[in-house]
Amino acid sequence: MERSDIHTCIGLNINAFLSLAPGTLIEQGQSREFYIQKFSEDRAFGIFNGDWVLRLNLDHMYTSPGFLGLLVLLALSLIACTSTRQFPLVKVARRYTLLLLLLELFI
């Protein structure tokens, strides 16, 4: 699969949005004790406790290397998709516009 494929862009977008979900549900940037205390009795989403929140970097996920790497991949994919698909269309459109202008001059 090409890096400039639109399906790759869509897949990266879905991954980015899904990885944003825990960051919106779990408070960001709090102290270690906050997460241990808040998620000690009941498990977050029924899956993990405060220790797992810290291990998975969910306490600062918007600045975690994994999330930032995903955003970089998304940006690169969008740039590749734009450059391989849109710029050739602009060249064709410019030629077509030039042709129309020349026809108007002679008509």
LUMDREN-548176 format. One line per 4 residues: their letters; for each residue y, z, x of C-alpha. Coordinates in steps of 0.25 Angstrom, whole numbers, plus 2048, in hexadecimal, padded with zeros to 3 digits. Example, Ala and Ser with C-alpha at 12.3 -4.5 7.8 and 13.67 -1.06 7.14 Angstrom:
<pts>
as	7EE/81F/831 ~ 7FC/81D/837
</pts>
This chain:
<pts>
mers	800/800/800 ~ 80E/7FC/805 ~ 818/807/808 ~ 822/7FE/800
diht	819/7FE/7F4 ~ 820/803/7E7 ~ 814/80A/7E3 ~ 815/812/7F0
cigl	823/816/7EC ~ 81F/81A/7DF ~ 813/823/7E4 ~ 81D/829/7EE
nina	827/82C/7E3 ~ 81C/833/7DB ~ 817/83B/7E7 ~ 825/840/7E9
flsl	828/843/7DB ~ 81A/84B/7DA ~ 81E/852/7E7 ~ 82B/856/7E1
apgt	825/85E/7D5 ~ 820/86A/7DC ~ 82E/86B/7E3 ~ 835/86C/7D6
lieq	82B/876/7D0 ~ 82B/87F/7DC ~ 838/885/7E1 ~ 83C/880/7EF
gqsr	841/887/7FB ~ 83E/895/7F7 ~ 838/8A0/801 ~ 829/8A1/804
efyi	829/8AE/7FC ~ 82E/8A7/7F0 ~ 823/89E/7EF ~ 818/8A8/7F2
qkfs	81D/8B1/7E7 ~ 820/8A7/7DD ~ 813/8A0/7DE ~ 80A/8AC/7E2
edra	806/8B0/7D4 ~ 804/8A2/7CD ~ 801/896/7D5 ~ 80B/88A/7D4
fgif	806/880/7CB ~ 7F9/887/7CA ~ 7F6/882/7D8 ~ 7FC/889/7E4
ngdw	803/896/7E7 ~ 810/899/7EF ~ 809/897/7FC ~ 805/889/7F9
vlrl	813/886/7F5 ~ 817/88A/803 ~ 80B/882/809 ~ 80E/875/802
nldh	81D/876/805 ~ 820/877/7F6 ~ 82B/881/7F9 ~ 834/876/800
myts	82D/869/7FC ~ 839/860/7FB ~ 83B/862/80A ~ 82D/862/80E
pgfl	828/858/817 ~ 81E/852/80D ~ 828/850/802 ~ 833/84A/80C
gllv	828/841/812 ~ 825/83C/804 ~ 833/839/801 ~ 834/831/80E
llal	828/829/80A ~ 82E/826/7FD ~ 83B/822/803 ~ 834/819/80D
slia	82C/813/802 ~ 838/810/7FA ~ 83F/80A/805 ~ 833/801/809
ctst	831/7FD/7FA ~ 840/7F9/7F9 ~ 841/7F2/806 ~ 834/7E9/803
rqfp	837/7E7/7F4 ~ 845/7E7/7F1 ~ 84C/7E1/7FD ~ 844/7D4/7FC
lvkv	848/7D3/7ED ~ 857/7D5/7F1 ~ 856/7C9/7FB ~ 850/7C0/7F0
arry	85B/7C5/7E6 ~ 866/7C2/7F0 ~ 860/7B4/7F2 ~ 860/7B2/7E3
tlll	86E/7B6/7E1 ~ 873/7AD/7ED ~ 86B/7A2/7E6 ~ 872/7A5/7D9
llle	880/7A5/7DF ~ 87E/798/7E6 ~ 879/792/7D9 ~ 886/797/7D2
lfi	88E/790/7DC ~ 888/783/7DA ~ 888/784/7CB
</pts>
